[in-house]
Amino acid sequence: MSKKSKIAFVCEQCGADFPRWGGQCTSCGEWNTIKEVRLGGAERNKSSAGYAGSRSEVKLLSDVNLSQAERIFSGISEFDRVLGGGIVCGSVVLIGGAPGAGKSTLLLQAIANIAARGVSVLYVSGEESLQQIAERAHRLKLPADKIMMLAETSVQQICDVLDEIKPQILVIDSIQVMHTQDTESAPGSVSQVRESASYLTQYAKKHDVSIFMVGHVTKDQSLAGPMTLSHIVDTQVMLGATDDARFRVLRADKNRFGSVGELGFFAMDSTGLKEVKNPSAMFLNRPDKPSSGSVVTVLWEGTRPLLVEIQALVTECQYGNPRRLAVGFDQNRLAMLLAVLSRHGGIFTANDEIYANVVGGIKVTETSSDLAIVVGVVSSLRDKVIPHDAFFFGEIGLSGEIRPVANGHARLNDAAKHGFKKAVIPKANAPKKPIEGLEIHGVSTLSEALDTLSEM
């Protein structure tokens, strides 16, 4: 007797379920994303264990074993940094990115290094043929005699192979083409992606297999599939390109075994992805002749400082409404900083067009760049050149005060190592002991910062 199938309507963007089709998803607000899916009538005993694996007995929190999870190092320090210090045994990592970003290349390089140390690895390809992957490994000059390969899209068949060869590392390329026999919808649908990821995650937790899943992205560069996919995995990283197509940035959006927001930098060439040991030098490729509106600040990304250049351009408005355009940081914050500059700095820009840009394609998500943005605007407005060896950081409040930022001493030390001689920072971040070769100006208000700028 055939099992009865159930038809559901699911949003491809957020995974919300609906009893009937609709033009707009009421959960995420997107249009034309609700699709009809057919759910299999198979028994759901396999899902009763949850994503963490099989059920366990009730324990007191104080009785839980606190031993650190074993980690496997990939031999690529930037990759290990983003993962939190290495690959945790039994973890599930989802790596996404635009087509051609280098997801498969990065994973192939990582498992080649791991396999060379005697760790058993299995690469499961559902999109490319094994010959294509072998040609890539040959082009990248990677040792291929220790990497086991499999071309398969059924997760049940994959797990049967895993039971036989028992690898420690598994790569699934990609999760969108995988399917389970218990779900009747097409591969790539919301239900297939969710059930396939859940099945593999349960296997990873039960057998301590570290799994890497390659994920596709949508037009807006977000991960394709249901939002549940991000909740299932332990770590979610995104590989993207900067404005310079030679470089790639790996960012951790979710990590149960490390810090969120950690960045790893790579350079793409004919031999694959190469680590960028000094990313600050990548973003500070400045011209020899300094110009007005160019300011250097020190960001804090994950667990390390990062020096970037911020450029501002102030020009007369040619039309009725002056434009305010920000690339690399929040445009609303730029408008707020301009209002503070007008009220507490006495510099009015209401009739000028203002453009601000973070060089190198980096995205600024913290407030420590406030002072550098304001200084760049003032520098361009007054046509005053900032010395090449000066940098600025600090958060600006609505009352014009300069607030301290986290990890101020580490930012100063890193800038001093790169040859900077002058620093304008919040007074609360000024170190008690002087830093050799670095002249530090601590300011507490915006007016003090502008006075210091005039003296440079």
KOLKOLKE-895819 format. One line per 3 residues: number of its first residue (from 1); their letters; for each residue x negated, y negated, z of C-alpha. Coordinates in nm, 2 decimals. Layout:
! residues N
NUM	A	X Y Z  ...
//
This chain:
! residues 456
1	MSK	0.00 0.00 0.00  -0.15 -0.33 -0.11  -0.21 -0.59 0.15
4	KSK	-0.01 -0.91 0.12  -0.20 -1.22 0.01  -0.15 -1.56 0.15
7	IAF	-0.16 -1.88 -0.05  -0.29 -2.20 0.12  -0.37 -2.55 0.00
10	VCE	-0.71 -2.67 0.13  -0.90 -3.00 0.09  -1.23 -2.93 -0.09
13	QCG	-1.38 -3.24 0.08  -1.30 -3.18 0.45  -1.14 -2.83 0.46
16	ADF	-0.81 -2.94 0.60  -0.51 -2.70 0.54  -0.17 -2.80 0.41
19	PRW	0.15 -2.61 0.36  0.19 -2.75 0.01  0.00 -2.95 -0.25
22	GGQ	-0.04 -3.32 -0.22  -0.22 -3.59 -0.42  -0.40 -3.74 -0.12
25	CTS	-0.56 -3.56 0.18  -0.42 -3.72 0.49  -0.72 -3.60 0.69
28	CGE	-1.01 -3.76 0.50  -0.82 -3.99 0.27  -0.96 -3.85 -0.06
31	WNT	-0.75 -3.81 -0.37  -0.71 -3.50 -0.59  -0.92 -3.28 -0.36
34	IKE	-0.64 -3.04 -0.24  -0.67 -2.71 -0.42  -0.47 -2.39 -0.41
37	VRL	-0.66 -2.10 -0.26  -0.56 -1.73 -0.22  -0.65 -1.59 0.12
40	GGA	-0.71 -1.21 0.14  -0.49 -1.00 0.36  -0.78 -0.80 0.51
43	ERN	-0.80 -0.74 0.88  -0.98 -1.02 1.06  -1.16 -0.80 1.32
46	KSS	-1.49 -0.91 1.17  -1.43 -1.27 1.26  -1.32 -1.21 1.62
49	AGY	-1.68 -1.21 1.73  -1.72 -1.58 1.64  -2.02 -1.74 1.47
52	AGS	-2.26 -1.65 1.76  -2.23 -1.27 1.70  -2.08 -1.00 1.91
55	RSE	-1.90 -1.06 2.24  -2.10 -1.05 2.56  -2.01 -1.01 2.92
58	VKL	-1.93 -1.30 3.15  -2.24 -1.45 3.31  -2.33 -1.72 3.55
61	LSD	-2.51 -2.01 3.39  -2.79 -1.97 3.64  -2.84 -1.61 3.52
64	VNL	-2.89 -1.69 3.16  -3.25 -1.62 3.03  -3.43 -1.95 2.97
67	SQA	-3.72 -1.81 2.77  -3.80 -2.02 2.47  -3.69 -1.89 2.13
70	ERI	-3.98 -1.76 1.92  -4.08 -1.97 1.63  -4.24 -1.89 1.29
73	FSG	-4.46 -2.15 1.13  -4.42 -2.21 0.76  -4.76 -2.35 0.71
76	ISE	-4.60 -2.68 0.58  -4.63 -2.92 0.88  -4.37 -3.17 0.75
79	FDR	-4.12 -2.89 0.70  -4.19 -2.75 1.05  -4.16 -3.10 1.20
82	VLG	-3.81 -3.15 1.06  -3.70 -2.81 1.18  -3.81 -2.90 1.53
85	GGI	-4.15 -2.73 1.54  -4.10 -2.42 1.33  -3.84 -2.16 1.22
88	VCG	-3.65 -2.02 1.52  -3.58 -1.65 1.50  -3.21 -1.58 1.44
91	SVV	-3.14 -1.94 1.33  -2.94 -2.04 1.03  -3.06 -2.35 0.83
94	LIG	-2.86 -2.52 0.56  -3.07 -2.72 0.31  -2.89 -2.95 0.07
97	GAP	-2.99 -3.19 -0.20  -2.92 -3.32 -0.55  -3.00 -3.09 -0.85
100	GAG	-3.37 -3.11 -0.91  -3.46 -3.24 -0.57  -3.69 -2.94 -0.50
103	KST	-3.49 -2.73 -0.26  -3.58 -2.39 -0.42  -3.94 -2.50 -0.47
106	LLL	-3.98 -2.60 -0.11  -3.83 -2.28 0.02  -4.04 -2.07 -0.22
109	QAI	-4.36 -2.24 -0.11  -4.26 -2.19 0.26  -4.18 -1.82 0.24
112	ANI	-4.49 -1.76 0.03  -4.70 -1.90 0.31  -4.51 -1.70 0.57
115	AAR	-4.53 -1.37 0.37  -4.90 -1.42 0.33  -4.93 -1.38 0.71
118	GVS	-4.75 -1.05 0.71  -4.40 -1.16 0.79  -4.14 -0.98 0.58
121	VLY	-3.92 -1.22 0.37  -3.64 -1.17 0.12  -3.53 -1.42 -0.14
124	VSG	-3.17 -1.36 -0.27  -3.09 -1.55 -0.59  -2.74 -1.59 -0.71
127	EES	-2.80 -1.86 -0.97  -3.14 -1.81 -1.12  -3.27 -1.49 -1.27
130	LQQ	-3.57 -1.32 -1.10  -3.78 -1.39 -1.41  -3.72 -1.77 -1.37
133	IAE	-3.83 -1.75 -1.00  -4.13 -1.55 -1.09  -4.23 -1.80 -1.35
136	RAH	-4.20 -2.08 -1.10  -4.41 -1.90 -0.85  -4.67 -1.84 -1.12
139	RLK	-4.67 -2.21 -1.22  -4.71 -2.31 -0.85  -4.99 -2.06 -0.81
142	LPA	-4.82 -1.89 -0.51  -4.90 -1.54 -0.39  -4.61 -1.33 -0.51
145	DKI	-4.71 -0.98 -0.41  -4.55 -1.01 -0.06  -4.22 -1.17 -0.15
148	MML	-3.92 -0.94 -0.19  -3.66 -1.05 -0.44  -3.29 -0.96 -0.49
151	AET	-3.03 -1.08 -0.74  -2.69 -1.04 -0.57  -2.39 -1.25 -0.48
154	SVQ	-2.19 -1.02 -0.25  -2.27 -1.08 0.12  -2.17 -0.73 0.21
157	QIC	-2.42 -0.59 -0.04  -2.68 -0.83 0.08  -2.63 -0.72 0.44
160	DVL	-2.65 -0.35 0.34  -2.99 -0.43 0.18  -3.10 -0.62 0.50
163	DEI	-3.02 -0.31 0.71  -3.26 -0.11 0.49  -3.56 -0.34 0.46
166	KPQ	-3.51 -0.54 0.79  -3.68 -0.87 0.68  -3.75 -1.15 0.93
169	ILV	-3.67 -1.44 0.69  -3.38 -1.45 0.44  -3.32 -1.72 0.17
172	IDS	-2.98 -1.74 0.01  -2.98 -1.95 -0.31  -2.71 -2.07 -0.30
175	IQV	-2.42 -2.03 -0.05  -2.17 -2.17 -0.31  -2.21 -1.87 -0.54
178	MHT	-2.18 -1.61 -0.26  -1.85 -1.42 -0.21  -1.70 -1.17 0.03
181	QDT	-1.49 -0.87 -0.07  -1.22 -0.96 0.19  -1.13 -1.30 0.03
184	ESA	-0.97 -1.30 -0.31  -1.04 -1.66 -0.41  -1.31 -1.75 -0.66
187	PGS	-1.67 -1.80 -0.55  -1.74 -2.16 -0.45  -1.39 -2.22 -0.31
190	VSQ	-1.34 -2.34 0.04  -1.24 -2.01 0.18  -1.52 -1.82 0.01
193	VRE	-1.79 -2.06 0.13  -1.65 -2.06 0.48  -1.62 -1.68 0.51
196	SAS	-1.96 -1.61 0.34  -2.14 -1.85 0.57  -1.96 -1.70 0.87
199	YLT	-2.05 -1.34 0.77  -2.42 -1.42 0.72  -2.44 -1.63 1.04
202	QYA	-2.29 -1.34 1.25  -2.55 -1.11 1.09  -2.84 -1.35 1.17
205	KKH	-2.74 -1.37 1.54  -2.70 -1.00 1.58  -3.02 -0.90 1.41
208	DVS	-3.25 -1.20 1.48  -3.29 -1.28 1.11  -3.37 -1.64 1.02
211	IFM	-3.16 -1.74 0.73  -3.20 -2.04 0.49  -2.89 -2.13 0.29
214	VGH	-2.92 -2.36 -0.01  -2.62 -2.59 -0.05  -2.49 -2.79 -0.34
217	VTK	-2.39 -3.16 -0.30  -2.09 -3.36 -0.44  -2.10 -3.68 -0.64
220	DQS	-2.14 -3.89 -0.33  -2.44 -3.68 -0.22  -2.26 -3.51 0.07
223	LAG	-2.27 -3.13 0.11  -2.01 -2.95 -0.10  -1.76 -2.72 0.07
226	PMT	-1.57 -2.74 0.39  -1.69 -2.94 0.69  -1.68 -2.61 0.88
229	LSH	-2.00 -2.51 0.70  -2.19 -2.78 0.89  -2.05 -2.66 1.22
232	IVD	-2.14 -2.30 1.15  -2.51 -2.35 1.09  -2.77 -2.43 1.35
235	TQV	-2.96 -2.68 1.14  -2.86 -2.90 0.85  -3.13 -3.08 0.65
238	MLG	-3.10 -3.29 0.33  -3.38 -3.32 0.07  -3.35 -3.64 -0.13
241	ATD	-3.57 -3.86 -0.35  -3.68 -4.22 -0.28  -3.67 -4.50 -0.53
244	DAR	-4.01 -4.37 -0.66  -3.92 -4.03 -0.82  -4.25 -3.89 -0.72
247	FRV	-4.16 -3.87 -0.35  -3.91 -3.66 -0.16  -3.77 -3.72 0.19
250	LRA	-3.65 -3.43 0.41  -3.41 -3.54 0.68  -3.25 -3.34 0.96
253	DKN	-2.88 -3.43 1.00  -2.81 -3.16 1.26  -3.06 -2.95 1.46
256	RFG	-2.98 -2.74 1.77  -3.35 -2.67 1.82  -3.50 -3.02 1.77
259	SVG	-3.44 -3.39 1.73  -3.19 -3.52 1.48  -3.31 -3.78 1.23
262	ELG	-3.66 -3.64 1.19  -3.81 -3.71 0.85  -4.06 -3.51 0.64
265	FFA	-4.23 -3.67 0.34  -4.34 -3.49 0.03  -4.49 -3.58 -0.31
268	MDS	-4.37 -3.39 -0.62  -4.63 -3.30 -0.88  -4.69 -3.01 -1.13
271	TGL	-4.80 -2.78 -0.85  -4.49 -2.83 -0.63  -4.42 -3.03 -0.32
274	KEV	-4.73 -3.16 -0.14  -4.72 -3.30 0.22  -4.76 -3.68 0.27
277	KNP	-4.97 -3.70 0.58  -4.96 -4.08 0.61  -4.60 -4.18 0.50
280	SAM	-4.66 -4.54 0.62  -4.92 -4.59 0.34  -4.66 -4.47 0.09
283	FLN	-4.42 -4.75 0.19  -4.69 -5.01 0.23  -4.82 -5.02 -0.12
286	RPD	-4.82 -5.40 -0.12  -4.98 -5.64 -0.38  -5.31 -5.79 -0.30
289	KPS	-5.17 -6.15 -0.31  -4.91 -6.20 -0.03  -4.58 -6.37 -0.12
292	SGS	-4.31 -6.53 0.08  -4.02 -6.32 0.20  -4.23 -6.01 0.25
295	VVT	-4.24 -5.88 0.61  -4.37 -5.55 0.77  -4.18 -5.38 1.05
298	VLW	-4.23 -5.06 1.24  -3.94 -4.82 1.25  -3.90 -4.51 1.47
301	EGT	-3.80 -4.20 1.27  -3.75 -3.89 1.47  -4.06 -3.85 1.68
304	RPL	-4.31 -4.08 1.50  -4.34 -4.45 1.39  -4.31 -4.56 1.03
307	LVE	-4.43 -4.88 0.88  -4.21 -5.02 0.60  -4.20 -5.35 0.41
310	IQA	-3.88 -5.56 0.41  -3.83 -5.82 0.14  -3.59 -6.11 0.14
313	LVT	-3.50 -6.36 -0.13  -3.31 -6.68 -0.07  -3.20 -6.88 -0.37
316	ECQ	-2.95 -7.16 -0.45  -2.60 -7.05 -0.52  -2.52 -7.09 -0.89
319	YGN	-2.15 -7.02 -0.85  -1.87 -7.08 -0.60  -1.93 -6.80 -0.36
322	PRR	-2.28 -6.72 -0.24  -2.37 -6.35 -0.24  -2.51 -6.15 0.05
325	LAV	-2.66 -5.82 -0.07  -2.85 -5.57 0.15  -3.02 -5.25 0.02
328	GFD	-3.15 -5.00 0.27  -2.96 -5.13 0.57  -2.61 -5.24 0.68
331	QNR	-2.48 -5.54 0.49  -2.25 -5.63 0.78  -2.56 -5.65 1.01
334	LAM	-2.72 -5.89 0.77  -2.42 -6.12 0.78  -2.43 -6.11 1.16
337	LLA	-2.80 -6.19 1.18  -2.75 -6.49 0.94  -2.48 -6.62 1.18
340	VLS	-2.71 -6.59 1.48  -2.99 -6.76 1.28  -2.75 -7.05 1.21
343	RHG	-2.62 -7.08 1.57  -2.94 -7.02 1.77  -3.21 -7.09 1.51
346	GIF	-3.08 -7.41 1.36  -3.13 -7.27 1.00  -2.82 -7.29 0.78
349	TAN	-2.79 -7.06 0.48  -2.42 -7.08 0.42  -2.47 -7.23 0.07
352	DEI	-2.75 -7.00 -0.04  -2.75 -6.65 -0.20  -2.95 -6.40 0.01
355	YAN	-3.08 -6.06 -0.10  -3.26 -5.82 0.13  -3.43 -5.49 0.04
358	VVG	-3.62 -5.22 0.22  -3.91 -5.12 0.00  -3.95 -4.75 -0.10
361	GIK	-3.59 -4.64 -0.07  -3.60 -4.57 0.30  -3.27 -4.62 0.49
364	VTE	-3.29 -4.82 0.81  -3.05 -4.70 1.08  -3.19 -4.86 1.39
367	TSS	-3.18 -5.22 1.51  -3.55 -5.27 1.56  -3.58 -5.43 1.22
370	DLA	-3.35 -5.73 1.31  -3.64 -5.96 1.38  -3.82 -5.87 1.06
373	IVV	-3.51 -5.93 0.85  -3.46 -6.27 1.00  -3.83 -6.36 0.96
376	GVV	-3.81 -6.25 0.59  -3.51 -6.48 0.53  -3.68 -6.77 0.69
379	SSL	-4.01 -6.70 0.51  -3.83 -6.70 0.17  -3.62 -7.01 0.25
382	RDK	-3.92 -7.22 0.36  -4.15 -7.05 0.10  -4.39 -6.96 0.38
385	VIP	-4.63 -6.67 0.33  -4.65 -6.42 0.61  -5.01 -6.30 0.68
388	HDA	-5.08 -5.95 0.54  -5.20 -5.84 0.88  -4.89 -5.94 1.08
391	FFF	-4.58 -5.73 1.16  -4.25 -5.79 1.35  -4.00 -5.57 1.54
394	GEI	-3.72 -5.63 1.79  -3.34 -5.63 1.82  -3.16 -5.96 1.81
397	GLS	-2.85 -6.01 2.03  -2.56 -6.24 1.95  -2.68 -6.50 2.20
400	GEI	-3.01 -6.53 2.03  -3.21 -6.31 2.27  -3.48 -6.07 2.15
403	RPV	-3.41 -5.73 2.30  -3.67 -5.46 2.36  -3.67 -5.14 2.15
406	ANG	-3.77 -4.78 2.23  -4.13 -4.65 2.19  -4.27 -5.00 2.16
409	HAR	-4.63 -4.90 2.27  -4.64 -4.62 2.02  -4.53 -4.86 1.74
412	LND	-4.81 -5.10 1.83  -5.08 -4.83 1.84  -4.97 -4.70 1.50
415	AAK	-4.98 -5.05 1.34  -5.32 -5.12 1.49  -5.45 -4.79 1.33
418	HGF	-5.33 -4.92 0.99  -5.54 -5.24 1.03  -5.27 -5.49 1.15
421	KKA	-5.40 -5.77 1.36  -5.10 -5.97 1.47  -4.77 -5.86 1.62
424	VIP	-4.45 -6.06 1.72  -4.24 -5.83 1.94  -4.00 -5.86 2.23
427	KAN	-4.17 -5.98 2.55  -4.04 -5.67 2.73  -4.23 -5.45 2.49
430	APK	-4.56 -5.63 2.54  -4.81 -5.38 2.69  -4.98 -5.46 3.02
433	KPI	-5.32 -5.37 2.88  -5.44 -5.54 2.56  -5.48 -5.32 2.25
436	EGL	-5.82 -5.36 2.08  -5.80 -5.57 1.77  -5.44 -5.66 1.80
439	EIH	-5.31 -6.01 1.89  -4.96 -5.97 2.05  -4.71 -6.25 2.08
442	GVS	-4.42 -6.16 2.31  -4.10 -6.36 2.25  -3.77 -6.35 2.44
445	TLS	-3.55 -6.57 2.21  -3.50 -6.63 1.84  -3.62 -6.99 1.87
448	EAL	-3.95 -6.87 2.03  -4.00 -6.63 1.74  -3.94 -6.90 1.48
451	DTL	-4.19 -7.13 1.66  -4.45 -6.84 1.65  -4.38 -6.80 1.28
454	SEM	-4.45 -7.17 1.22  -4.79 -7.14 1.39  -4.90 -6.86 1.17
//
